[in-house]
Amino acid sequence: MRRYAYRLLICIALPLAVALLAWRGLRDRGYWRGFAQRFGFGPTVAGGALWVHAVSVGEVQTAAALVRALRTEYPDLPLVLTTVTPTGAARARALFADGIDVRFLPFDTTGSVRRFLTRVRPRVAIVIEKEVWPTLFHECGRQSIPLVLASAALAPRALARYRLLAPLFGATLAEGTVVAAQTAGDAERFRAIGAPAAATHVIGNLKFDLSMPATEVAAEASLRTRYGWQQRLVLVGGSTYQAEEEALLQVQRQLRGEGIELALLLAPRHPPRFAEVAARLQATGAPFARRSQPAAAAQAVPVDVLLLDSIGELPQAYAVADIAFVGGSLVPDIGGHNLLEPAALGVATLTGPHGYNAPDIAKDLQAAGGLGIVTDADTLCAEVRRLVLDAALRQRRGAAARDYVQRCRGALPRLLTLLRPLIRPASGSMPTQALPPTPASR
């Protein structure tokens, strides 16, 4: 009964969803491209695909190591990557170039999902982190398509909401889904909504297995020359919102008043805000530049602020940072963004108190000595000042952050161990081989 009610609700909501995407397309034409794919249309894939779903840019970054490993291990199989946002699709195309079929996930209606599955014919579906679509999950179960929730996370505060949805996809969880959870707590919460214990595993967080080619690190390090920062420390504000950008600009002004020249690189979270942020920077009168615009080989006048108005460059931009602030954390109701990108590069990292998207990572990284928590613009300024004036502290924080990430790697090989018997099954059974130990059990 609940499944029919859900289908009716989705059919009623579909015109509103289409209108919303059309409206967003007025600001970002990417929402208009590939629109038919959202109804399940698109080219037919030959040979049965490996299908990976990553909702947006962050999940695409998380999936990068997995996608590369699948391409290496199964070069004969087509690989389809779906996403929901244009920025996610753009990042996927930039990361993987040729050889990956990037398209949009269909709306969660029966017709759209069936059209998609008929065209892609996946031999396995791999959903990154926390996307749950009842119709899609049900159809995967009905068509005997193995479904893997990879690096799966289910926050305690979301458990009640998922309990309401559980009757819609509970049969799929019980019969054909492998849950590869980030933590033991995540695994327990998935069991609470219907995932069987035998098919629920703890593999760790794929974000720890991120890697950045040395060539990309070197290219971003050249920003110091391009923007006249050879004699300045660089503070990167990643995935920021308006209040956080204002706080970072306040920090820069206050420290300049104390004789400390600090370069600031701002990476707003949402691309539609790029023009708005640029207009605010223009109004300040301070020298600033946009990453999307060409810069001289060496700036005659150093740029105070660089606006990173491009897609997918934030991980590389952290390579130039002396100090990083990770946004979505000083403002409520966001939950914080990826702390591991600067940590993996050995950057002294700060974040706000609202990090409930990944509370274990924030807690453990802070306990390891690699993260500072700030509560407002004043404490942000105080922590940045400490790190600017104490090079040894910066180095200790950065080294501790890098060591923490290194210790927690290993989710990728554990996930591949679960995937192999599903991709090339010797029988129809679920995977039973032992996984390598997770960091917590070593």
C-alpha positions as a Python dict, from the first residue, in 0.01 Angstrom:
ca = {
    (1, 'M'): (0, 0, 0),
    (2, 'R'): (277, 245, 87),
    (3, 'R'): (451, 170, -243),
    (4, 'Y'): (139, 270, -437),
    (5, 'A'): (103, 583, -226),
    (6, 'Y'): (467, 669, -297),
    (7, 'R'): (420, 617, -670),
    (8, 'L'): (114, 843, -666),
    (9, 'L'): (305, 1107, -472),
    (10, 'I'): (596, 1093, -717),
    (11, 'C'): (359, 1130, -1013),
    (12, 'I'): (200, 1433, -849),
    (13, 'A'): (542, 1584, -766),
    (14, 'L'): (693, 1516, -1110),
    (15, 'P'): (557, 1832, -1281),
    (16, 'L'): (692, 2039, -991),
    (17, 'A'): (1034, 1870, -1023),
    (18, 'V'): (1039, 1938, -1398),
    (19, 'A'): (943, 2301, -1340),
    (20, 'L'): (1214, 2338, -1075),
    (21, 'L'): (1483, 2201, -1308),
    (22, 'A'): (1360, 2427, -1588),
    (23, 'W'): (1376, 2729, -1353),
    (24, 'R'): (1726, 2635, -1238),
    (25, 'G'): (1824, 2612, -1602),
    (26, 'L'): (1768, 2986, -1635),
    (27, 'R'): (2077, 3034, -1415),
    (28, 'D'): (2266, 2719, -1511),
    (29, 'R'): (2199, 2584, -1862),
    (30, 'G'): (2346, 2251, -1754),
    (31, 'Y'): (2005, 2165, -1606),
    (32, 'W'): (1856, 2178, -1958),
    (33, 'R'): (2117, 1954, -2118),
    (34, 'G'): (2043, 1583, -2131),
    (35, 'F'): (1693, 1647, -2000),
    (36, 'A'): (1550, 1336, -2166),
    (37, 'Q'): (1789, 1125, -1959),
    (38, 'R'): (1591, 1222, -1649),
    (39, 'F'): (1301, 1027, -1801),
    (40, 'G'): (1521, 723, -1863),
    (41, 'F'): (1604, 790, -2227),
    (42, 'G'): (1953, 763, -2368),
    (43, 'P'): (2176, 534, -2575),
    (44, 'T'): (2158, 159, -2521),
    (45, 'V'): (2470, 12, -2365),
    (46, 'A'): (2602, -310, -2515),
    (47, 'G'): (2729, -593, -2299),
    (48, 'G'): (2584, -518, -1956),
    (49, 'A'): (2733, -220, -1777),
    (50, 'L'): (2896, -152, -1446),
    (51, 'W'): (2678, 128, -1313),
    (52, 'V'): (2798, 375, -1050),
    (53, 'H'): (2571, 647, -912),
    (54, 'A'): (2718, 957, -746),
    (55, 'V'): (2468, 1232, -673),
    (56, 'S'): (2692, 1541, -714),
    (57, 'V'): (3050, 1672, -717),
    (58, 'G'): (3150, 1545, -374),
    (59, 'E'): (3026, 1194, -440),
    (60, 'V'): (3189, 1194, -785),
    (61, 'Q'): (3519, 1277, -614),
    (62, 'T'): (3455, 994, -368),
    (63, 'A'): (3382, 753, -652),
    (64, 'A'): (3692, 846, -853),
    (65, 'A'): (3925, 581, -711),
    (66, 'L'): (3655, 313, -748),
    (67, 'V'): (3584, 408, -1110),
    (68, 'R'): (3953, 395, -1199),
    (69, 'A'): (3989, 57, -1029),
    (70, 'L'): (3686, -84, -1215),
    (71, 'R'): (3819, 40, -1548),
    (72, 'T'): (4152, -127, -1477),
    (73, 'E'): (4007, -457, -1354),
    (74, 'Y'): (3722, -485, -1607),
    (75, 'P'): (3839, -311, -1924),
    (76, 'D'): (3598, -519, -2134),
    (77, 'L'): (3286, -395, -1954),
    (78, 'P'): (3116, -60, -2027),
    (79, 'L'): (3094, 176, -1731),
    (80, 'V'): (2803, 414, -1676),
    (81, 'L'): (2816, 689, -1414),
    (82, 'T'): (2497, 873, -1322),
    (83, 'T'): (2462, 1191, -1127),
    (84, 'V'): (2181, 1433, -1041),
    (85, 'T'): (2347, 1773, -1084),
    (86, 'P'): (2511, 1937, -1387),
    (87, 'T'): (2816, 2016, -1174),
    (88, 'G'): (2847, 1648, -1085),
    (89, 'A'): (2824, 1552, -1451),
    (90, 'A'): (3083, 1814, -1551),
    (91, 'R'): (3323, 1693, -1282),
    (92, 'A'): (3279, 1332, -1390),
    (93, 'R'): (3358, 1415, -1752),
    (94, 'A'): (3664, 1615, -1646),
    (95, 'L'): (3793, 1337, -1420),
    (96, 'F'): (3741, 1042, -1648),
    (97, 'A'): (3758, 1188, -2001),
    (98, 'D'): (3672, 925, -2262),
    (99, 'G'): (3549, 576, -2188),
    (100, 'I'): (3283, 661, -1927),
    (101, 'D'): (2917, 708, -2017),
    (102, 'V'): (2806, 999, -1796),
    (103, 'R'): (2433, 1065, -1778),
    (104, 'F'): (2165, 1186, -1537),
    (105, 'L'): (1979, 957, -1299),
    (106, 'P'): (1615, 916, -1403),
    (107, 'F'): (1325, 1045, -1199),
    (108, 'D'): (1206, 783, -951),
    (109, 'T'): (895, 688, -1149),
    (110, 'T'): (835, 334, -1269),
    (111, 'G'): (845, 425, -1638),
    (112, 'S'): (1160, 637, -1616),
    (113, 'V'): (1345, 378, -1408),
    (114, 'R'): (1248, 88, -1634),
    (115, 'R'): (1352, 278, -1947),
    (116, 'F'): (1687, 353, -1787),
    (117, 'L'): (1748, -6, -1678),
    (118, 'T'): (1643, -139, -2020),
    (119, 'R'): (1899, 84, -2191),
    (120, 'V'): (2186, 42, -1946),
    (121, 'R'): (2125, -325, -1853),
    (122, 'P'): (2357, -308, -1552),
    (123, 'R'): (2512, -626, -1420),
    (124, 'V'): (2562, -442, -1089),
    (125, 'A'): (2441, -109, -947),
    (126, 'I'): (2678, 75, -710),
    (127, 'V'): (2527, 369, -520),
    (128, 'I'): (2777, 596, -344),
    (129, 'E'): (2711, 699, 17),
    (130, 'K'): (2347, 784, 95),
    (131, 'E'): (2117, 798, -205),
    (132, 'V'): (1796, 599, -152),
    (133, 'W'): (1532, 582, -428),
    (134, 'P'): (1247, 341, -347),
    (135, 'T'): (1126, 278, -705),
    (136, 'L'): (1479, 235, -836),
    (137, 'F'): (1570, -4, -555),
    (138, 'H'): (1248, -202, -608),
    (139, 'E'): (1309, -234, -983),
    (140, 'C'): (1668, -349, -927),
    (141, 'G'): (1532, -619, -697),
    (142, 'R'): (1256, -715, -941),
    (143, 'Q'): (1507, -749, -1226),
    (144, 'S'): (1765, -932, -1008),
    (145, 'I'): (2024, -657, -1049),
    (146, 'P'): (2268, -671, -755),
    (147, 'L'): (2260, -341, -570),
    (148, 'V'): (2554, -225, -358),
    (149, 'L'): (2535, 73, -125),
    (150, 'A'): (2903, 167, -127),
    (151, 'S'): (3066, 367, 151),
    (152, 'A'): (2712, 385, 285),
    (153, 'A'): (2630, 630, 563),
    (154, 'L'): (2311, 675, 760),
    (155, 'A'): (2322, 950, 1022),
    (156, 'P'): (2143, 890, 1353),
    (157, 'R'): (1925, 1198, 1300),
    (158, 'A'): (1806, 1054, 965),
    (159, 'L'): (1712, 711, 1100),
    (160, 'A'): (1349, 801, 1180),
    (161, 'R'): (1293, 935, 828),
    (162, 'Y'): (1441, 621, 672),
    (163, 'R'): (1223, 402, 893),
    (164, 'L'): (921, 563, 726),
    (165, 'L'): (1060, 478, 382),
    (166, 'A'): (1177, 128, 475),
    (167, 'P'): (851, -46, 372),
    (168, 'L'): (900, 95, 23),
    (169, 'F'): (1236, -73, -36),
    (170, 'G'): (1261, -319, 251),
    (171, 'A'): (1216, -621, 24),
    (172, 'T'): (1507, -508, -191),
    (173, 'L'): (1727, -456, 113),
    (174, 'A'): (1636, -801, 238),
    (175, 'E'): (1678, -990, -88),
    (176, 'G'): (1937, -832, -314),
    (177, 'T'): (2127, -545, -157),
    (178, 'V'): (2480, -545, -22),
    (179, 'V'): (2544, -267, 228),
    (180, 'A'): (2910, -165, 244),
    (181, 'A'): (2888, 74, 538),
    (182, 'Q'): (3139, 334, 650),
    (183, 'T'): (3122, 255, 1021),
    (184, 'A'): (2979, -4, 1258),
    (185, 'G'): (2717, 252, 1361),
    (186, 'D'): (2610, 302, 999),
    (187, 'A'): (2588, -75, 954),
    (188, 'E'): (2368, -111, 1261),
    (189, 'R'): (2133, 163, 1142),
    (190, 'F'): (2098, -3, 800),
    (191, 'R'): (2011, -330, 972),
    (192, 'A'): (1747, -140, 1168),
    (193, 'I'): (1569, -45, 842),
    (194, 'G'): (1576, -395, 697),
    (195, 'A'): (1923, -477, 567),
    (196, 'P'): (2013, -840, 657),
    (197, 'A'): (2314, -890, 880),
    (198, 'A'): (2478, -1134, 636),
    (199, 'A'): (2481, -876, 357),
    (200, 'T'): (2586, -578, 571),
    (201, 'H'): (2959, -512, 601),
    (202, 'V'): (3182, -238, 740),
    (203, 'I'): (3437, -132, 478),
    (204, 'G'): (3530, 222, 586),
    (205, 'N'): (3499, 549, 398),
    (206, 'L'): (3600, 569, 30),
    (207, 'K'): (3690, 935, 82),
    (208, 'F'): (4006, 819, 261),
    (209, 'D'): (4122, 647, -59),
    (210, 'L'): (4126, 968, -258),
    (211, 'S'): (4448, 1042, -440),
    (212, 'M'): (4574, 1336, -638),
    (213, 'P'): (4829, 1301, -919),
    (214, 'A'): (5156, 1481, -850),
    (215, 'T'): (5109, 1674, -1175),
    (216, 'E'): (4786, 1829, -1044),
    (217, 'V'): (4948, 1922, -714),
    (218, 'A'): (5236, 2089, -897),
    (219, 'A'): (5000, 2275, -1131),
    (220, 'E'): (4799, 2422, -845),
    (221, 'A'): (5115, 2514, -655),
    (222, 'S'): (5197, 2745, -946),
    (223, 'L'): (4909, 2967, -833),
    (224, 'R'): (5154, 3137, -596),
    (225, 'T'): (5346, 3270, -893),
    (226, 'R'): (5042, 3351, -1106),
    (227, 'Y'): (4879, 3566, -839),
    (228, 'G'): (5184, 3715, -667),
    (229, 'W'): (5167, 3505, -350),
    (230, 'Q'): (5533, 3407, -325),
    (231, 'Q'): (5574, 3600, 0),
    (232, 'R'): (5230, 3533, 147),
    (233, 'L'): (5067, 3251, 334),
    (234, 'V'): (4747, 3127, 169),
    (235, 'L'): (4416, 3062, 344),
    (236, 'V'): (4169, 2852, 140),
    (237, 'G'): (3798, 2868, 224),
    (238, 'G'): (3644, 2557, 71),
    (239, 'S'): (3273, 2492, -1),
    (240, 'T'): (3172, 2818, 166),
    (241, 'Y'): (2843, 3000, 219),
    (242, 'Q'): (2786, 3375, 240),
    (243, 'A'): (2827, 3411, 618),
    (244, 'E'): (3149, 3211, 604),
    (245, 'E'): (3289, 3415, 317),
    (246, 'E'): (3218, 3733, 512),
    (247, 'A'): (3393, 3585, 816),
    (248, 'L'): (3699, 3490, 610),
    (249, 'L'): (3718, 3835, 453),
    (250, 'Q'): (3689, 3985, 803),
    (251, 'V'): (3979, 3766, 917),
    (252, 'Q'): (4190, 3886, 624),
    (253, 'R'): (4113, 4255, 699),
    (254, 'Q'): (4178, 4219, 1071),
    (255, 'L'): (4512, 4043, 1022),
    (256, 'R'): (4618, 4303, 765),
    (257, 'G'): (4554, 4566, 1031),
    (258, 'E'): (4802, 4375, 1247),
    (259, 'G'): (5062, 4375, 969),
    (260, 'I'): (4996, 4018, 849),
    (261, 'E'): (4944, 3988, 473),
    (262, 'L'): (4738, 3678, 402),
    (263, 'A'): (4613, 3569, 59),
    (264, 'L'): (4260, 3428, 50),
    (265, 'L'): (4123, 3173, -196),
    (266, 'L'): (3744, 3145, -180),
    (267, 'A'): (3559, 2845, -325),
    (268, 'P'): (3182, 2898, -283),
    (269, 'R'): (2982, 2578, -253),
    (270, 'H'): (2724, 2650, -524),
    (271, 'P'): (2820, 2766, -877),
    (272, 'P'): (2509, 2988, -919),
    (273, 'R'): (2658, 3209, -645),
    (274, 'F'): (2984, 3276, -830),
    (275, 'A'): (2864, 3600, -990),
    (276, 'E'): (2712, 3721, -663),
    (277, 'V'): (3037, 3660, -472),
    (278, 'A'): (3237, 3830, -746),
    (279, 'A'): (3011, 4137, -722),
    (280, 'R'): (3063, 4156, -345),
    (281, 'L'): (3440, 4128, -387),
    (282, 'Q'): (3430, 4402, -653),
    (283, 'A'): (3247, 4627, -410),
    (284, 'T'): (3524, 4594, -150),
    (285, 'G'): (3777, 4754, -384),
    (286, 'A'): (4043, 4497, -289),
    (287, 'P'): (4250, 4338, -567),
    (288, 'F'): (4083, 4011, -660),
    (289, 'A'): (4072, 3773, -954),
    (290, 'R'): (3845, 3501, -1086),
    (291, 'R'): (3996, 3162, -1159),
    (292, 'S'): (3789, 3140, -1478),
    (293, 'Q'): (3965, 3446, -1620),
    (294, 'P'): (4320, 3435, -1755),
    (295, 'A'): (4593, 3571, -1530),
    (296, 'A'): (4931, 3713, -1613),
    (297, 'A'): (5233, 3488, -1569),
    (298, 'A'): (5324, 3693, -1263),
    (299, 'Q'): (5104, 3958, -1104),
    (300, 'A'): (5254, 4305, -1080),
    (301, 'V'): (5015, 4372, -789),
    (302, 'P'): (4945, 4068, -569),
    (303, 'V'): (4585, 3951, -569),
    (304, 'D'): (4429, 3964, -224),
    (305, 'V'): (4145, 3724, -304),
    (306, 'L'): (4110, 3457, -571),
    (307, 'L'): (3756, 3342, -643),
    (308, 'L'): (3755, 2977, -747),
    (309, 'D'): (3463, 3002, -988),
    (310, 'S'): (3527, 2668, -1154),
    (311, 'I'): (3403, 2312, -1105),
    (312, 'G'): (3602, 2037, -938),
    (313, 'E'): (3925, 2226, -869),
    (314, 'L'): (3889, 2256, -493),
    (315, 'P'): (4088, 1940, -407),
    (316, 'Q'): (4374, 2068, -619),
    (317, 'A'): (4341, 2420, -479),
    (318, 'Y'): (4405, 2283, -130),
    (319, 'A'): (4751, 2194, -259),
    (320, 'V'): (4848, 2562, -246),
    (321, 'A'): (4701, 2620, 102),
    (322, 'D'): (4897, 2684, 418),
    (323, 'I'): (4569, 2687, 614),
    (324, 'A'): (4229, 2555, 510),
    (325, 'F'): (3881, 2631, 637),
    (326, 'V'): (3614, 2378, 533),
    (327, 'G'): (3274, 2541, 499),
    (328, 'G'): (2913, 2448, 553),
    (329, 'S'): (3013, 2429, 918),
    (330, 'L'): (2979, 2780, 1064),
    (331, 'V'): (2623, 2800, 934),
    (332, 'P'): (2350, 2568, 1071),
    (333, 'D'): (2151, 2309, 875),
    (334, 'I'): (2425, 2226, 625),
    (335, 'G'): (2632, 1970, 816),
    (336, 'G'): (2981, 2054, 697),
    (337, 'H'): (3173, 1941, 391),
    (338, 'N'): (3472, 1721, 311),
    (339, 'L'): (3750, 1756, 570),
    (340, 'L'): (3963, 1485, 413),
    (341, 'E'): (4065, 1671, 98),
    (342, 'P'): (4289, 1923, 278),
    (343, 'A'): (4384, 1668, 545),
    (344, 'A'): (4516, 1422, 285),
    (345, 'L'): (4747, 1696, 155),
    (346, 'G'): (4884, 1773, 499),
    (347, 'V'): (4717, 2113, 533),
    (348, 'A'): (4641, 2258, 877),
    (349, 'T'): (4261, 2252, 873),
    (350, 'L'): (3985, 2443, 1052),
    (351, 'T'): (3610, 2392, 1048),
    (352, 'G'): (3301, 2510, 1233),
    (353, 'P'): (3091, 2332, 1496),
    (354, 'H'): (2811, 2212, 1265),
    (355, 'G'): (2978, 1902, 1121),
    (356, 'Y'): (2703, 1649, 1165),
    (357, 'N'): (2740, 1508, 809),
    (358, 'A'): (3056, 1330, 921),
    (359, 'P'): (3081, 1369, 1300),
    (360, 'D'): (3313, 1070, 1347),
    (361, 'I'): (3566, 1208, 1102),
    (362, 'A'): (3563, 1552, 1265),
    (363, 'K'): (3596, 1401, 1613),
    (364, 'D'): (3875, 1160, 1519),
    (365, 'L'): (4067, 1413, 1311),
    (366, 'Q'): (4052, 1662, 1598),
    (367, 'A'): (4165, 1394, 1845),
    (368, 'A'): (4456, 1311, 1616),
    (369, 'G'): (4570, 1675, 1631),
    (370, 'G'): (4490, 1752, 1268),
    (371, 'L'): (4180, 1972, 1302),
    (372, 'G'): (4080, 2288, 1484),
    (373, 'I'): (3714, 2369, 1560),
    (374, 'V'): (3603, 2732, 1554),
    (375, 'T'): (3264, 2872, 1653),
    (376, 'D'): (3241, 3217, 1491),
    (377, 'A'): (3438, 3483, 1305),
    (378, 'D'): (3631, 3585, 1618),
    (379, 'T'): (3752, 3234, 1704),
    (380, 'L'): (3825, 3175, 1334),
    (381, 'C'): (4047, 3483, 1336),
    (382, 'A'): (4221, 3374, 1655),
    (383, 'E'): (4297, 3027, 1517),
    (384, 'V'): (4417, 3159, 1182),
    (385, 'R'): (4642, 3408, 1364),
    (386, 'R'): (4790, 3124, 1575),
    (387, 'L'): (4863, 2917, 1268),
    (388, 'V'): (5009, 3210, 1073),
    (389, 'L'): (5246, 3305, 1354),
    (390, 'D'): (5350, 2951, 1449),
    (391, 'A'): (5499, 2760, 1155),
    (392, 'A'): (5578, 2459, 1374),
    (393, 'L'): (5212, 2434, 1479),
    (394, 'R'): (5103, 2447, 1114),
    (395, 'Q'): (5341, 2168, 1028),
    (396, 'R'): (5231, 1952, 1323),
    (397, 'R'): (4864, 1999, 1239),
    (398, 'G'): (4923, 1918, 874),
    (399, 'A'): (5136, 1611, 947),
    (400, 'A'): (4881, 1481, 1198),
    (401, 'A'): (4600, 1525, 945),
    (402, 'R'): (4794, 1343, 672),
    (403, 'D'): (4887, 1058, 907),
    (404, 'Y'): (4523, 1017, 1012),
    (405, 'V'): (4409, 984, 650),
    (406, 'Q'): (4685, 733, 576),
    (407, 'R'): (4585, 516, 874),
    (408, 'C'): (4223, 505, 762),
    (409, 'R'): (4278, 407, 399),
    (410, 'G'): (4167, 69, 268),
    (411, 'A'): (3793, 98, 194),
    (412, 'L'): (3853, 53, -179),
    (413, 'P'): (4008, -297, -168),
    (414, 'R'): (3741, -409, 77),
    (415, 'L'): (3469, -281, -156),
    (416, 'L'): (3627, -452, -458),
    (417, 'T'): (3627, -780, -263),
    (418, 'L'): (3249, -747, -226),
    (419, 'L'): (3195, -649, -588),
    (420, 'R'): (3393, -920, -768),
    (421, 'P'): (3151, -1211, -715),
    (422, 'L'): (2861, -985, -815),
    (423, 'I'): (3027, -867, -1135),
    (424, 'R'): (3156, -1210, -1240),
    (425, 'P'): (2958, -1454, -1026),
    (426, 'A'): (3067, -1815, -1001),
    (427, 'S'): (2716, -1889, -874),
    (428, 'G'): (2405, -1691, -785),
    (429, 'S'): (2507, -1649, -423),
    (430, 'M'): (2587, -1333, -233),
    (431, 'P'): (2954, -1264, -155),
    (432, 'T'): (3084, -1455, 143),
    (433, 'Q'): (3462, -1422, 129),
    (434, 'A'): (3635, -1254, 419),
    (435, 'L'): (3710, -886, 387),
    (436, 'P'): (4042, -730, 483),
    (437, 'P'): (4014, -587, 835),
    (438, 'T'): (3888, -234, 878),
    (439, 'P'): (4120, 12, 1055),
    (440, 'A'): (3913, -10, 1375),
    (441, 'S'): (3964, -386, 1399),
    (442, 'R'): (4337, -392, 1338),
}
